[in-house]
Amino acid sequence: MSRNYFHLHLVSDATGETLIAASRAASALYPGVSAIEHVYPLVRTRDQLSRVIGEIEREPGIVLYTLVDPQLTGQLEEECRTIGCPSLSVLKPVSDLFGAYLGTETTPRAGAQHVLNAEYFKRIDALNYTMLHDDGQLPEDFDSADVILVGVSRTSKTPTSIYLANRGIKTANVPLVPGISPPGGLEETKRALVVGLVATPERIVQIRQNRLLSLKATNDTSYVDRDAVAEEIAASRRLCARHSWPVIDVTRRSIEETAATVIDLYRAHRLKFIVE
């Protein structure tokens, strides 16, 4: 199927992360169309905005923005009308709804969502912890984790761990390797939620073959043998069953979907831990 392309201009007075996330979520609803993204972060002066408008004139398309300065907003909207490009403030409908419900006025502040508050430092601490405890490192410190992900090679443990850390959840991950016992700190942990990640043997073999291909390594190994991989996965399931650890099949899940399931499990686990 041939793809159609369009220019998408994302104009922000902060990092642009909100715009990128919202626009990609919308773009995903149109599988035959791809956006050519033009991202303009930290646009806070008229001169900066004028340069952005020049780029929009050269490559017309949809314009999404998050600007809190009414003068900049007015300038951008007027120029977009002149050029003939549709434009939309991504935050305005949400902000208007909040204002109508709360009955209070907004206090416009560029990049307000990125202030260095306690939540920000919690995420940074979680990221530091997660990077230090990747791939089974520092098992003696596992009980200070919020979540520990376990699974055979290529079950997306590391990217899922990093995603969770970005949500402020300190996450360690442990690879389950045939013939090697898991680190003692894993089975002794009392506080952390341990979650097993599994996938079908076919999916694991496919990913591992691609990995070996990228490394220009031979495929003649049990690492990509379907029966050997099936036994690895079965052994990981038995380990999780023995300790009553929940298991998530990641075969058809994105990293975000897997992380969302882990977060739900963690909330329930934390509540149980508090009650006990």
Legacy VTK file of the C-alpha trace (Angstrom):
# vtk DataFile Version 3.0
C-alpha trace
ASCII
DATASET POLYDATA
POINTS 276 float
0.000 0.000 0.000
1.401 3.379 -1.026
1.721 6.000 1.665
0.736 9.646 1.575
2.819 12.250 3.372
2.013 15.637 4.848
3.954 18.305 6.703
3.182 18.648 10.412
4.505 21.710 12.240
4.696 21.451 16.038
5.306 24.808 17.736
5.957 24.886 21.486
7.226 27.340 24.069
8.587 24.341 26.036
10.114 21.023 24.959
7.413 20.008 22.480
6.914 16.606 24.119
3.179 17.175 24.612
2.708 18.043 20.956
4.768 15.103 19.739
2.818 12.627 21.866
-0.592 14.032 20.895
0.191 14.297 17.187
1.632 10.791 16.969
-1.400 9.369 18.745
-3.618 11.061 16.154
-1.394 10.048 13.223
-1.581 6.416 14.290
-5.295 6.473 13.444
-4.426 6.971 9.757
-2.292 3.957 8.753
-1.917 5.027 5.130
-0.574 8.473 5.970
2.751 9.589 7.467
3.601 12.961 8.971
6.837 14.763 8.153
7.413 16.358 11.548
8.894 19.824 11.981
9.392 20.445 15.705
10.087 23.965 17.019
10.733 23.939 20.798
11.296 26.910 23.126
9.552 29.466 20.895
9.103 32.423 23.276
9.753 35.602 21.277
8.249 37.227 18.197
11.542 36.877 16.326
11.684 33.154 17.052
8.090 32.750 15.928
8.745 34.708 12.726
11.442 32.206 11.780
9.016 29.358 12.449
6.364 30.997 10.269
8.920 31.230 7.480
9.402 27.447 7.717
5.630 26.892 7.630
5.365 29.046 4.486
8.039 26.933 2.781
6.419 23.613 3.727
2.663 24.215 4.291
0.754 21.684 6.368
-1.043 21.209 9.679
0.134 23.425 12.550
-0.280 22.330 16.155
0.970 24.506 18.971
1.270 24.959 22.714
1.959 28.651 23.267
0.729 30.430 26.384
1.633 33.980 25.309
-1.571 35.428 23.737
0.431 37.734 21.455
2.425 34.844 20.021
-0.741 32.777 19.696
-2.498 35.584 17.847
0.477 36.111 15.520
0.706 32.404 14.685
-3.032 31.997 14.067
-3.188 35.086 11.849
-0.213 33.980 9.752
-1.631 30.468 9.417
-4.907 31.883 8.103
-2.968 33.974 5.577
-0.906 30.980 4.445
-3.968 28.718 4.388
-2.718 26.216 6.957
-5.078 24.770 9.577
-3.860 25.433 13.116
-4.912 24.249 16.551
-3.903 24.888 20.144
-3.616 21.385 21.610
-3.937 22.510 25.229
-6.717 25.114 24.860
-9.706 22.711 24.770
-8.382 20.918 27.866
-7.553 24.196 29.623
-11.015 25.603 28.835
-12.653 22.481 30.251
-10.579 22.750 33.443
-11.446 26.432 33.775
-15.174 25.841 33.290
-15.222 23.080 35.897
-12.899 24.680 38.452
-14.241 28.209 38.023
-10.798 29.792 38.218
-8.544 31.702 35.856
-5.394 30.199 34.384
-1.916 31.539 35.106
-0.067 31.225 31.777
3.533 30.116 32.244
5.696 28.653 29.479
6.962 25.167 30.330
5.037 25.064 33.604
4.703 21.274 33.377
8.493 20.930 33.526
9.118 22.670 36.836
11.675 21.033 39.132
9.216 19.679 41.670
9.280 16.547 43.808
7.761 14.466 41.006
10.542 15.506 38.645
13.276 14.462 41.069
11.421 11.203 41.737
11.646 10.375 38.028
15.343 11.237 37.902
16.001 9.045 40.957
14.045 6.203 39.347
16.020 6.528 36.106
19.327 6.455 37.971
18.247 3.368 39.905
17.006 1.618 36.777
20.209 2.198 34.816
22.316 0.894 37.726
20.160 -2.226 38.063
19.860 -3.154 34.395
20.536 -6.743 33.306
20.694 -8.206 36.828
23.265 -5.791 38.244
23.517 -5.106 42.014
21.137 -7.906 43.101
21.894 -7.226 46.770
19.975 -3.971 46.370
16.870 -5.434 44.715
14.661 -4.930 47.762
14.852 -1.165 47.257
13.222 -1.536 43.818
9.562 -0.832 43.214
9.364 -3.362 40.383
11.659 -6.147 39.149
11.115 -7.510 35.636
12.336 -11.042 34.897
12.379 -12.921 31.620
14.438 -14.684 29.000
16.524 -12.725 26.540
14.619 -10.405 24.149
11.418 -9.975 26.143
11.840 -6.169 26.198
12.899 -5.982 29.843
15.256 -3.007 29.492
13.034 -0.687 27.405
10.058 -1.477 29.632
12.191 -0.730 32.706
13.217 2.648 31.296
9.618 3.511 30.429
8.543 2.677 33.982
11.408 4.748 35.388
10.144 7.708 33.384
6.910 7.288 35.345
8.853 7.447 38.615
8.933 3.687 39.273
12.335 2.320 40.288
12.717 -0.779 38.141
15.369 -3.492 38.055
15.440 -6.270 35.476
16.909 -9.755 35.579
17.676 -11.976 32.571
16.799 -15.647 32.971
19.632 -17.647 31.404
19.521 -21.435 30.894
21.733 -23.269 33.366
22.293 -20.208 35.565
20.321 -19.680 38.773
18.692 -16.266 39.268
20.566 -13.987 41.687
19.732 -14.620 45.335
18.469 -11.097 45.863
15.613 -11.750 43.443
13.916 -14.574 45.305
14.569 -12.996 48.698
12.964 -9.642 47.946
9.923 -8.848 50.047
9.013 -5.285 49.110
9.390 -5.170 45.309
6.796 -6.428 42.854
8.365 -9.092 40.619
6.781 -9.505 37.183
7.643 -12.137 34.597
7.710 -11.186 30.904
7.176 -13.963 28.355
6.459 -14.289 24.637
5.826 -17.073 22.167
8.892 -19.088 21.118
8.339 -17.990 17.520
8.460 -14.326 18.453
11.570 -14.724 20.604
13.354 -16.694 17.877
12.498 -14.037 15.294
13.860 -11.213 17.451
16.996 -13.172 18.358
17.663 -14.038 14.712
17.442 -10.359 13.801
19.784 -9.569 16.671
22.359 -12.120 15.499
22.023 -10.841 11.945
22.790 -7.289 13.075
25.871 -8.616 14.886
26.886 -10.740 11.852
26.932 -13.784 14.131
26.067 -17.376 13.222
22.522 -18.722 13.617
23.811 -22.208 14.457
23.164 -21.942 18.186
20.566 -22.988 20.774
19.957 -19.275 21.280
17.643 -19.392 18.252
16.615 -23.057 18.388
12.825 -23.159 18.674
12.701 -26.128 21.092
15.446 -24.691 23.309
13.697 -21.316 23.404
10.373 -22.974 24.263
12.055 -24.708 27.226
13.565 -21.368 28.366
10.104 -19.799 28.382
8.552 -22.797 30.141
11.261 -22.617 32.823
10.603 -18.892 33.334
6.882 -19.613 33.737
7.638 -22.317 36.309
9.851 -19.922 38.273
7.109 -17.302 38.338
4.454 -19.849 39.317
6.644 -21.109 42.157
6.797 -17.626 43.660
3.291 -16.501 42.591
4.753 -13.714 40.457
2.375 -12.326 37.827
3.271 -13.010 34.194
2.659 -10.768 31.162
2.773 -12.114 27.615
4.448 -9.369 25.557
4.131 -11.116 22.175
1.658 -8.610 20.750
2.114 -5.778 23.215
3.949 -2.514 22.731
6.337 -1.311 25.426
3.701 1.218 26.510
0.999 -1.466 26.834
3.276 -3.740 28.833
4.265 -0.861 31.121
0.620 0.115 31.649
-0.172 -3.424 32.798
2.833 -3.421 35.136
1.722 -0.086 36.604
-1.743 -1.509 37.336
-0.159 -4.515 39.049
2.184 -2.253 40.990
-0.657 -0.090 42.281
-2.472 -3.171 43.584
0.759 -4.543 45.061
1.582 -1.266 46.778
-1.900 -1.056 48.292
-1.593 -4.594 49.615
1.871 -3.813 50.990
0.549 -0.729 52.799
-2.412 -2.628 54.274
-0.143 -5.398 55.530
LINES 1 277
276 0 1 2 3 4 5 6 7 8 9 10 11 12 13 14 15 16 17 18 19 20 21 22 23 24 25 26 27 28 29 30 31 32 33 34 35 36 37 38 39 40 41 42 43 44 45 46 47 48 49 50 51 52 53 54 55 56 57 58 59 60 61 62 63 64 65 66 67 68 69 70 71 72 73 74 75 76 77 78 79 80 81 82 83 84 85 86 87 88 89 90 91 92 93 94 95 96 97 98 99 100 101 102 103 104 105 106 107 108 109 110 111 112 113 114 115 116 117 118 119 120 121 122 123 124 125 126 127 128 129 130 131 132 133 134 135 136 137 138 139 140 141 142 143 144 145 146 147 148 149 150 151 152 153 154 155 156 157 158 159 160 161 162 163 164 165 166 167 168 169 170 171 172 173 174 175 176 177 178 179 180 181 182 183 184 185 186 187 188 189 190 191 192 193 194 195 196 197 198 199 200 201 202 203 204 205 206 207 208 209 210 211 212 213 214 215 216 217 218 219 220 221 222 223 224 225 226 227 228 229 230 231 232 233 234 235 236 237 238 239 240 241 242 243 244 245 246 247 248 249 250 251 252 253 254 255 256 257 258 259 260 261 262 263 264 265 266 267 268 269 270 271 272 273 274 275
